[in-house]
Amino acid sequence: MKKFLRYLGLGLLSTFLTATPGLGAERLSFYYPPFGEFSLSVDSLETFAKVGKIDQDLSFYASRATPQQLAQLRDLLQQRFNVTPTLVSQVTYSPIGEQVVQQLGEFLLTESRQNGFYAIRASLILAAADREGLTVVNLLRKFPSNTIRVNFTEGLRIVDDLSQLLKRRDEVVASLQKEAIAQAANSTVDFSQQPDLRSPGKFRWQKKSLELNDFSRNRRLPVDIYLPEAGSQSTKELLSPPFPLIVISHGLASDRFSFVYLAEHLASYGFAVAVLEHPGSNAERIQQYFAGLAKAPDAAEFINRPLDIKYLLNELQRLEKSDPTLQGKLNFQQIGAIGQSFGGYTVLALAGANINFEQLRQNCNPNYSSFNLSLLLQCEANKLPPKNYNLKDDRIKVIMAINPINSLVLGEGGVSQIKSPVMLVAGSQDIFAPPVFEQIRPFTWLSDSSKYLALIENATHFSAIAETTSQNGVLPVPPALLGPDRAPVYSYLNALSVAFLETHLLNRPEYRSYLQPSYATFISKEPLNLSILQSLSADQFNQIWNGSTAQSAKPSNLQPTPIRESLR
């Protein structure tokens, strides 16, 4: 009933505003001390967007921009975001969405110079409901104020902070690449004479689908199992049933098809692979939420996801005794786990990293701001009752975390508890789980000597996800966020996962050379250059970070937000 009244109110508001043209914003006002106030009409922006004409009002600003910047501005103004008003409403009324709009409201103010939170939310929904759709110009047209006051000083500060942060990130990435190249130069291995782990292995495999139901938690778990066929390998192959078992955990708003390529590749090397869906945070659940048919994923997902994996392993152990297709096929003494993004958190928790409630309590508050978008999700865990949830599963011997989120929800106190071999995979252009904060710095917290950091230059948060999955995802993802052609990333993960699992799960030292920096150099393809590091201490990281700070043209303004605190 409450949701119905909300949508009814939005419908009435939409009718009222669209029938009253005078309520839309007519001008953008910029106040920039000590130079005073400047303004620009929305009509000028709309004319420029539609026909490319720069009128007298816009010419003052256009004369100070390059042709490339003007072309980018027009592209932005013309961009139509294909989202429904229901989806926009669900997002902007969610706790995370409200935080984002609240922070945006510090930049876009109402005519009375108040935070533009409510005006922005209303105009987003109304623009999405309009036949012209959600565009920047239409958003301005629906803004319920004659003038939108742009906090130009705050905008410049944000741009300055962001540019410094990106500069620091690039310097850290370049420093680590340089170190990896230096280490690779000492290698004597001729990988051209070695088996190519990027190519499929010699096992045939079959796919078996299950639907498990954990009635105690009301969780329905679809599972696909990729099972190697016994006797199909060449006589030189060492693996035979029971096969080592690998579990793959997907990210938020994803599904069990996101890493089909990796599951099939591992199965071809004799690994049994179980890929499940987490019903509280998979693509289906997010689609239902955006359609107004389900509530938003809640903080309990930080507990339920690892418990999903535990339940899956329990059920497979039970089924292995009764199901003829599984009998004698699964080795529960050799289990590894791979996860991406939220799934990366999941496998880190299963490996022994406890939720760091003290850090969440200290750093998560309604007023925090950060360029680390993953903190919006991580801080949801602060709503959980603080206690030790005992998410560790001793059956899991090694983990591989791709673009994991962990800096705040687990922190150094949690990550340092992991005592098993770990490989972290980072993309230098990941804006959702930024590499410096979520993978590079946490890599220094790992205490086990068998640890690896795979850093992929120019890779994004979506580079590891199967192309068809990311293209048909819950939300439309702009091509710029997808990054370059992802085929090289798939080949990297295929090869590195085999090498890592063979070395540390199956104890086969002959595969260790594939985990050296020289192998990364050998298989790298521009622009997605791959680097591998086997060690990086906290002191070394701090020296790199402080060194990049010292090279900055001006002092950094990055404190005291939570993620900035963690880098002190």
C-alpha positions as CSV (number, residue, x, y, z in Angstrom):
1,M,0.0,0.0,0.0
2,K,2.8,2.4,0.9
3,K,4.5,1.7,-2.5
4,F,1.2,2.2,-4.3
5,L,0.7,5.6,-2.7
6,R,4.3,6.6,-3.6
7,Y,3.7,5.8,-7.2
8,L,0.3,7.5,-7.2
9,G,1.9,10.6,-5.7
10,L,4.6,10.5,-8.4
11,G,2.0,10.2,-11.1
12,L,0.1,13.2,-9.8
13,L,3.3,15.2,-9.4
14,S,4.3,14.3,-13.0
15,T,0.9,15.4,-14.3
16,F,1.1,18.6,-12.4
17,L,4.6,19.6,-13.4
18,T,4.4,18.6,-17.0
19,A,1.2,20.6,-17.3
20,T,2.9,23.7,-15.8
21,P,5.9,24.6,-18.0
22,G,7.0,27.5,-15.8
23,L,8.1,25.1,-13.0
24,G,11.0,23.7,-15.0
25,A,14.5,25.1,-14.6
26,E,15.2,28.0,-17.0
27,R,18.8,28.9,-16.0
28,L,21.9,27.4,-14.4
29,S,23.6,29.8,-12.0
30,F,27.3,29.4,-11.1
31,Y,28.7,31.3,-8.2
32,Y,32.5,31.4,-8.2
33,P,34.1,33.8,-5.7
34,P,35.7,36.3,-6.1
35,F,34.5,36.6,-9.7
36,G,30.8,36.7,-8.8
37,E,27.9,34.9,-10.4
38,F,27.4,33.6,-13.9
39,S,24.4,32.0,-15.5
40,L,23.5,30.0,-18.6
41,S,20.0,29.4,-20.0
42,V,18.7,25.8,-20.4
43,D,17.4,26.9,-23.8
44,S,21.0,27.5,-24.9
45,L,22.1,24.0,-23.9
46,E,19.0,22.4,-25.6
47,T,19.7,24.3,-28.8
48,F,23.3,23.2,-28.7
49,A,22.3,19.6,-28.1
50,K,19.8,19.4,-30.9
51,V,21.4,21.4,-33.7
52,G,24.9,22.1,-32.5
53,K,24.3,25.9,-32.6
54,I,26.2,28.0,-30.0
55,D,24.1,31.1,-29.2
56,Q,25.3,34.3,-27.6
57,D,24.5,33.0,-24.1
58,L,26.6,29.9,-24.5
59,S,29.4,31.6,-26.5
60,F,31.0,33.0,-23.4
61,Y,31.6,29.5,-22.1
62,A,32.2,27.8,-25.4
63,S,35.1,30.2,-26.3
64,R,36.9,28.9,-23.3
65,A,36.6,25.2,-24.3
66,T,38.4,23.1,-26.9
67,P,36.5,21.6,-29.9
68,Q,37.0,18.2,-28.3
69,Q,35.4,19.3,-25.0
70,L,32.5,20.9,-26.8
71,A,31.9,17.7,-28.8
72,Q,32.0,15.7,-25.5
73,L,29.5,18.1,-24.0
74,R,27.1,17.7,-26.9
75,D,27.4,13.9,-26.7
76,L,26.6,14.1,-23.0
77,L,23.6,16.4,-23.6
78,Q,22.3,14.1,-26.4
79,Q,22.7,10.9,-24.4
80,R,19.4,9.2,-23.6
81,F,19.5,6.9,-20.6
82,N,17.1,4.0,-21.2
83,V,15.7,3.6,-17.7
84,T,12.1,3.4,-16.6
85,P,10.6,5.7,-14.0
86,T,10.0,2.7,-11.8
87,L,13.7,1.7,-11.9
88,V,14.8,5.3,-11.2
89,S,12.3,5.5,-8.3
90,Q,13.5,2.2,-6.8
91,V,17.1,3.3,-7.0
92,T,16.7,6.8,-5.7
93,Y,14.5,5.6,-2.8
94,S,17.0,2.9,-1.8
95,P,19.4,3.7,1.1
96,I,22.4,3.6,-1.3
97,G,20.6,5.7,-3.9
98,E,19.6,8.3,-1.4
99,Q,23.2,8.7,-0.3
100,V,24.3,9.2,-3.9
101,V,21.6,11.8,-4.6
102,Q,22.3,13.5,-1.3
103,Q,25.9,14.0,-2.3
104,L,24.9,15.2,-5.8
105,G,22.6,17.6,-4.0
106,E,25.6,19.3,-2.5
107,F,26.6,20.3,-6.0
108,L,23.2,21.0,-7.6
109,L,21.4,23.4,-5.2
110,T,17.8,24.8,-5.3
111,E,17.1,28.4,-6.0
112,S,17.3,29.1,-2.2
113,R,20.7,27.5,-2.1
114,Q,19.5,24.4,-0.3
115,N,20.7,20.8,-1.0
116,G,19.0,19.7,-4.2
117,F,18.2,16.2,-3.0
118,Y,14.4,16.2,-3.3
119,A,14.4,18.3,-6.5
120,I,17.0,16.0,-8.2
121,R,15.1,12.8,-7.2
122,A,11.8,14.2,-8.5
123,S,13.3,15.5,-11.8
124,L,15.1,12.2,-12.4
125,I,11.8,10.3,-12.1
126,L,9.8,12.8,-14.1
127,A,12.4,12.9,-16.9
128,A,12.4,9.1,-17.1
129,A,8.6,9.2,-17.3
130,D,8.6,11.8,-20.1
131,R,8.4,10.6,-23.7
132,E,11.7,12.2,-24.5
133,G,13.3,10.1,-21.8
134,L,16.0,10.8,-19.3
135,T,18.5,13.2,-20.8
136,V,20.6,15.9,-19.1
137,V,18.4,18.6,-20.8
138,N,15.2,16.9,-19.9
139,L,16.4,16.5,-16.3
140,L,17.0,20.3,-16.1
141,R,13.6,20.9,-17.6
142,K,11.9,18.8,-14.9
143,F,13.9,20.5,-12.0
144,P,11.1,22.1,-9.8
145,S,12.8,25.5,-9.6
146,N,13.3,28.3,-12.1
147,T,17.1,28.4,-11.4
148,I,19.5,25.6,-10.5
149,R,22.4,26.9,-8.5
150,V,25.6,25.1,-9.2
151,N,28.0,24.9,-6.3
152,F,30.9,25.7,-8.6
153,T,33.5,25.9,-5.8
154,E,32.4,22.4,-4.6
155,G,32.5,21.2,-8.1
156,L,36.1,22.4,-8.7
157,R,37.1,20.8,-5.4
158,I,35.6,17.5,-6.4
159,V,37.3,17.6,-9.8
160,D,40.6,18.6,-8.2
161,D,40.4,15.8,-5.6
162,L,39.4,13.3,-8.3
163,S,42.2,14.3,-10.7
164,Q,44.8,14.0,-7.9
165,L,43.4,10.6,-6.9
166,L,43.5,9.3,-10.5
167,K,47.1,10.7,-10.8
168,R,48.1,8.8,-7.7
169,R,46.4,5.6,-8.9
170,D,48.2,5.8,-12.2
171,E,51.6,6.4,-10.4
172,V,51.0,3.4,-8.1
173,V,50.0,1.2,-11.1
174,A,53.1,2.3,-13.1
175,S,55.4,1.7,-10.1
176,L,54.1,-1.9,-9.7
177,Q,54.3,-2.6,-13.4
178,K,57.9,-1.3,-13.4
179,E,58.8,-3.6,-10.4
180,A,57.1,-6.6,-12.2
181,I,59.0,-6.0,-15.4
182,A,62.3,-5.8,-13.4
183,Q,61.6,-9.1,-11.8
184,A,60.6,-10.7,-15.1
185,A,63.9,-9.7,-16.6
186,N,65.6,-12.2,-14.3
187,S,63.6,-15.2,-15.6
188,T,65.2,-17.9,-17.7
189,V,62.0,-19.8,-18.5
190,D,61.1,-20.1,-22.2
191,F,57.4,-20.1,-22.1
192,S,57.1,-20.7,-25.8
193,Q,58.3,-24.2,-25.1
194,Q,55.9,-24.7,-22.3
195,P,52.2,-25.9,-22.5
196,D,49.9,-23.0,-23.2
197,L,47.5,-22.8,-20.2
198,R,45.3,-20.3,-22.1
199,S,44.3,-23.2,-24.4
200,P,41.7,-25.7,-23.3
201,G,42.8,-28.9,-21.5
202,K,42.3,-32.5,-22.6
203,F,39.3,-33.4,-20.5
204,R,35.8,-33.6,-22.0
205,W,33.1,-32.6,-19.5
206,Q,29.4,-32.6,-18.9
207,K,27.2,-30.0,-17.3
208,K,24.7,-31.0,-14.6
209,S,22.1,-28.5,-13.3
210,L,20.6,-28.7,-9.8
211,E,18.2,-26.6,-7.8
212,L,19.0,-26.7,-4.1
213,N,16.7,-25.4,-1.4
214,D,17.9,-24.3,2.0
215,F,14.5,-24.1,3.8
216,S,16.1,-22.9,7.0
217,R,17.0,-19.6,5.3
218,N,14.3,-19.7,2.5
219,R,17.1,-19.7,-0.1
220,R,16.6,-21.4,-3.5
221,L,20.0,-22.0,-5.1
222,P,20.3,-22.8,-8.8
223,V,23.6,-24.6,-9.4
224,D,25.5,-25.7,-12.6
225,I,28.2,-28.3,-12.1
226,Y,30.8,-28.8,-14.8
227,L,32.0,-32.4,-14.4
228,P,35.1,-33.8,-16.2
229,E,34.6,-37.2,-17.7
230,A,36.8,-40.0,-16.3
231,G,38.9,-41.7,-18.8
232,S,38.8,-39.0,-21.4
233,Q,42.2,-37.5,-20.6
234,S,45.4,-38.4,-22.4
235,T,47.6,-41.0,-20.8
236,K,50.0,-38.3,-19.6
237,E,47.3,-36.6,-17.6
238,L,47.6,-37.1,-13.8
239,L,44.1,-36.2,-12.7
240,S,41.5,-38.9,-12.2
241,P,38.4,-39.2,-10.1
242,P,37.6,-37.9,-7.6
243,F,38.2,-34.5,-9.2
244,P,39.2,-31.4,-7.2
245,L,36.2,-29.1,-6.7
246,I,36.1,-25.4,-7.5
247,V,33.2,-23.1,-6.5
248,I,32.5,-19.8,-8.3
249,S,30.6,-16.9,-6.7
250,H,29.2,-14.2,-8.9
251,G,29.0,-10.5,-8.2
252,L,26.0,-8.2,-7.4
253,A,23.3,-8.2,-10.0
254,S,25.0,-11.1,-11.9
255,D,24.3,-14.8,-12.3
256,R,25.8,-18.2,-12.7
257,F,26.5,-17.6,-16.4
258,S,29.0,-14.8,-15.8
259,F,32.0,-17.1,-15.7
260,V,30.9,-19.9,-18.0
261,Y,34.1,-19.5,-19.9
262,L,36.2,-20.0,-16.8
263,A,34.1,-23.0,-15.5
264,E,34.5,-24.7,-18.9
265,H,38.2,-24.0,-19.0
266,L,38.8,-25.4,-15.6
267,A,36.7,-28.5,-16.3
268,S,38.8,-29.1,-19.4
269,Y,41.8,-29.4,-17.0
270,G,40.1,-31.9,-14.8
271,F,38.5,-29.7,-12.1
272,A,34.9,-30.2,-11.1
273,V,33.3,-26.7,-11.0
274,A,30.2,-25.7,-9.2
275,V,28.7,-22.3,-10.1
276,L,25.7,-21.2,-8.0
277,E,23.5,-18.1,-7.9
278,H,23.0,-16.1,-4.7
279,P,19.2,-15.5,-4.7
280,G,19.4,-12.3,-2.5
281,S,21.7,-10.4,-4.8
282,N,21.6,-12.1,-8.3
283,A,20.4,-10.5,-11.5
284,E,16.9,-11.9,-11.1
285,R,16.5,-10.4,-7.7
286,I,17.8,-7.0,-8.8
287,Q,15.5,-7.0,-11.8
288,Q,12.5,-7.8,-9.5
289,Y,13.6,-5.0,-7.2
290,F,13.8,-2.4,-10.0
291,A,10.4,-3.5,-11.2
292,G,8.9,-2.9,-7.7
293,L,8.3,-6.6,-7.2
294,A,10.9,-7.3,-4.4
295,K,12.6,-5.4,-1.7
296,A,16.2,-4.2,-2.1
297,P,19.1,-6.6,-1.2
298,D,19.8,-6.2,2.5
299,A,22.7,-6.4,4.8
300,A,22.0,-10.1,5.5
301,E,23.6,-10.8,2.1
302,F,27.0,-10.3,3.7
303,I,26.2,-13.4,5.8
304,N,24.0,-15.4,3.4
305,R,26.4,-15.4,0.5
306,P,29.1,-17.4,2.4
307,L,26.4,-19.5,3.9
308,D,25.2,-20.3,0.4
309,I,28.6,-21.8,-0.4
310,K,28.7,-23.8,2.8
311,Y,25.2,-25.2,2.1
312,L,26.2,-26.0,-1.4
313,L,29.3,-28.0,-0.2
314,N,27.2,-29.8,2.4
315,E,24.6,-30.8,-0.2
316,L,27.2,-31.9,-2.7
317,Q,28.8,-34.1,0.0
318,R,25.4,-35.6,0.6
319,L,24.5,-36.0,-3.0
320,E,27.9,-37.6,-3.8
321,K,26.9,-40.6,-1.8
322,S,23.5,-41.1,-3.5
323,D,23.6,-39.5,-7.0
324,P,25.2,-41.9,-9.6
325,T,26.4,-39.0,-11.7
326,L,28.3,-37.6,-8.8
327,Q,29.3,-40.7,-6.9
328,G,33.1,-40.9,-6.5
329,K,33.6,-37.8,-8.7
330,L,34.2,-35.0,-6.2
331,N,37.3,-34.6,-4.0
332,F,36.2,-32.7,-0.9
333,Q,39.8,-32.7,0.4
334,Q,40.8,-30.4,-2.5
335,I,38.3,-27.4,-2.7
336,G,39.1,-24.0,-4.1
337,A,36.8,-20.9,-4.4
338,I,36.7,-18.1,-7.0
339,G,34.6,-14.9,-6.7
340,Q,34.2,-11.6,-8.4
341,S,33.3,-8.3,-6.8
342,F,30.7,-9.1,-4.1
343,G,31.7,-12.7,-4.8
344,G,35.3,-11.7,-4.1
345,Y,34.2,-10.6,-0.6
346,T,32.3,-13.9,-0.3
347,V,35.4,-16.1,-0.9
348,L,37.6,-13.8,1.3
349,A,35.0,-14.3,4.2
350,L,35.0,-18.1,3.5
351,A,38.8,-18.1,3.8
352,G,38.7,-16.6,7.3
353,A,38.3,-12.9,7.0
354,N,35.8,-11.7,9.6
355,I,33.5,-8.7,9.2
356,N,35.2,-5.7,10.8
357,F,32.3,-4.1,12.7
358,E,34.6,-1.6,14.6
359,Q,35.9,-0.2,11.4
360,L,32.4,0.0,9.9
361,R,31.0,1.8,13.0
362,Q,33.8,4.3,12.9
363,N,33.8,5.1,9.2
364,C,30.3,4.6,7.9
365,N,28.0,7.6,8.6
366,P,25.4,9.5,6.5
367,N,27.8,12.4,5.8
368,Y,30.8,10.4,4.4
369,S,31.8,10.9,0.8
370,S,34.3,9.0,-1.2
371,F,35.4,8.2,-4.8
372,N,35.2,4.5,-3.8
373,L,31.7,3.5,-5.0
374,S,32.0,0.1,-3.3
375,L,31.8,1.7,0.1
376,L,28.1,2.4,-0.5
377,L,27.6,-1.4,-0.6
378,Q,30.2,-2.2,2.1
379,C,28.6,0.2,4.6
380,E,25.3,-1.7,4.3
381,A,27.0,-4.4,6.5
382,N,27.0,-1.9,9.3
383,K,23.3,-2.6,9.7
384,L,24.0,-6.2,10.9
385,P,24.1,-7.0,14.6
386,P,27.8,-6.9,15.4
387,K,29.1,-10.4,16.3
388,N,31.4,-13.1,15.0
389,Y,29.3,-14.9,12.3
390,N,32.0,-17.7,11.8
391,L,31.8,-17.7,8.0
392,K,35.1,-19.5,7.5
393,D,34.9,-22.9,5.8
394,D,38.0,-25.1,6.5
395,R,37.2,-27.2,3.5
396,I,38.2,-24.4,1.2
397,K,42.0,-24.5,0.8
398,V,42.7,-21.7,-1.7
399,I,40.8,-18.7,-3.1
400,M,41.0,-16.4,-6.1
401,A,39.3,-13.0,-5.7
402,I,38.6,-10.9,-8.8
403,N,37.8,-7.2,-8.2
404,P,36.9,-8.0,-4.6
405,I,35.3,-5.4,-2.3
406,N,36.8,-5.6,1.2
407,S,38.7,-2.5,2.4
408,L,36.1,-1.4,4.9
409,V,33.8,-4.4,5.5
410,L,36.8,-6.6,6.2
411,G,39.7,-4.2,6.5
412,E,43.2,-5.1,7.6
413,G,41.9,-6.8,10.7
414,G,39.8,-9.2,8.6
415,V,42.0,-9.8,5.6
416,S,45.1,-10.5,7.8
417,Q,43.2,-13.4,9.3
418,I,43.4,-15.4,6.0
419,K,46.1,-18.1,6.3
420,S,45.6,-19.9,2.9
421,P,47.0,-19.1,-0.6
422,V,45.2,-16.2,-2.2
423,M,45.3,-14.6,-5.7
424,L,43.8,-11.1,-6.0
425,V,43.0,-9.8,-9.5
426,A,42.7,-6.0,-10.1
427,G,41.8,-3.8,-13.1
428,S,43.5,-0.4,-13.2
429,Q,40.4,1.3,-14.5
430,D,37.9,-0.2,-12.1
431,I,35.8,2.6,-10.7
432,F,33.4,0.3,-8.7
433,A,36.1,-1.5,-6.7
434,P,39.1,0.8,-7.2
435,P,42.3,-1.2,-7.4
436,V,44.5,0.8,-5.0
437,F,41.9,0.7,-2.2
438,E,40.3,-2.7,-2.8
439,Q,43.1,-5.0,-4.1
440,I,46.6,-3.4,-4.0
441,R,46.5,-2.1,-0.4
442,P,44.6,-5.2,0.9
443,F,47.3,-7.4,-0.8
444,T,49.8,-6.0,1.7
445,W,47.5,-7.2,4.6
446,L,47.6,-10.9,3.5
447,S,49.9,-12.8,5.9
448,D,50.4,-16.0,3.9
449,S,53.5,-16.1,1.8
450,S,51.6,-17.8,-1.0
451,K,49.9,-14.7,-2.4
452,Y,49.7,-13.1,-5.8
453,L,48.5,-9.8,-7.2
454,A,47.5,-9.9,-10.9
455,L,47.1,-6.3,-12.1
456,I,45.5,-5.7,-15.5
457,E,46.1,-2.3,-17.1
458,N,43.0,-0.6,-18.5
459,A,40.7,-3.4,-17.3
460,T,37.4,-2.3,-15.7
461,H,35.0,-3.9,-13.2
462,F,33.3,-5.7,-16.1
463,S,36.4,-6.9,-18.0
464,A,36.3,-10.4,-16.4
465,I,32.6,-10.9,-16.8
466,A,31.3,-12.9,-19.8
467,E,30.4,-10.5,-22.6
468,T,26.9,-11.7,-23.2
469,T,26.1,-11.4,-19.5
470,S,27.4,-7.8,-19.1
471,Q,25.7,-6.6,-22.2
472,N,22.3,-8.0,-21.2
473,G,22.7,-7.0,-17.6
474,V,20.2,-5.4,-15.2
475,L,21.4,-1.9,-15.9
476,P,22.6,-0.5,-19.2
477,V,26.4,-0.2,-19.0
478,P,28.0,2.5,-21.2
479,P,30.7,1.2,-23.5
480,A,33.3,3.3,-21.8
481,L,32.8,1.4,-18.5
482,L,33.1,-2.0,-20.3
483,G,36.6,-1.2,-21.4
484,P,38.6,-2.7,-24.2
485,D,37.9,-6.0,-25.9
486,R,37.8,-8.5,-23.0
487,A,39.2,-11.6,-24.8
488,P,42.7,-11.1,-23.4
489,V,41.3,-10.9,-19.8
490,Y,39.5,-14.1,-20.3
491,S,42.7,-15.8,-21.4
492,Y,44.6,-14.4,-18.5
493,L,42.1,-15.7,-16.0
494,N,41.9,-19.1,-17.7
495,A,45.7,-19.5,-17.5
496,L,46.3,-18.0,-14.1
497,S,43.5,-20.0,-12.4
498,V,44.9,-23.3,-13.8
499,A,48.4,-22.4,-12.7
500,F,47.3,-21.2,-9.2
501,L,45.1,-24.2,-8.5
502,E,47.5,-26.7,-9.8
503,T,50.3,-25.2,-7.7
504,H,48.6,-24.5,-4.4
505,L,45.5,-26.8,-4.4
506,L,47.1,-29.9,-6.1
507,N,50.7,-29.2,-4.9
508,R,52.2,-29.5,-8.4
509,P,55.4,-27.3,-8.4
510,E,55.9,-27.6,-12.1
511,Y,53.1,-25.1,-12.6
512,R,54.7,-22.5,-10.3
513,S,56.7,-20.8,-13.1
514,Y,53.3,-19.7,-14.6
515,L,52.8,-17.5,-11.5
516,Q,56.0,-15.5,-12.1
517,P,56.1,-12.0,-13.4
518,S,57.8,-13.3,-16.6
519,Y,54.8,-15.3,-17.6
520,A,52.6,-12.2,-17.3
521,T,55.0,-10.4,-19.6
522,F,54.9,-13.3,-22.0
523,I,51.1,-13.5,-22.4
524,S,50.4,-9.7,-22.1
525,K,48.4,-8.0,-24.9
526,E,48.1,-4.3,-25.2
527,P,46.2,-2.3,-24.1
528,L,45.3,-4.9,-21.3
529,N,48.9,-5.4,-20.1
530,L,49.2,-8.0,-17.3
531,S,51.5,-7.8,-14.4
532,I,52.0,-10.3,-11.5
533,L,53.5,-9.5,-8.1
534,Q,54.3,-12.1,-5.5
535,S,55.2,-9.7,-2.7
536,L,54.4,-6.2,-1.6
537,S,54.8,-5.0,2.0
538,A,52.9,-2.3,3.7
539,D,56.1,-0.2,4.0
540,Q,56.7,-0.6,0.2
541,F,53.2,0.4,-0.6
542,N,53.3,3.4,1.7
543,Q,56.6,4.4,0.1
544,I,55.1,4.3,-3.3
545,W,52.0,6.1,-2.2
546,N,53.8,8.8,-0.3
547,G,56.3,9.1,-3.2
548,S,53.4,9.8,-5.6
549,T,52.0,12.3,-3.1
550,A,55.3,14.1,-3.0
551,Q,55.3,14.5,-6.8
552,S,51.9,16.2,-6.7
553,A,51.8,19.8,-7.6
554,K,49.8,20.8,-4.5
555,P,48.9,19.2,-1.2
556,S,46.2,16.5,-1.4
557,N,42.7,17.1,0.0
558,L,41.8,13.4,0.4
559,Q,41.2,13.2,4.1
560,P,39.2,12.5,6.2
561,T,36.7,10.3,4.3
562,P,36.8,6.6,5.3
563,I,38.9,5.4,2.3
564,R,41.2,8.3,2.6
565,E,41.7,7.5,6.3
566,S,42.8,4.0,5.3
567,L,45.6,5.3,3.2
568,R,47.3,7.4,5.9
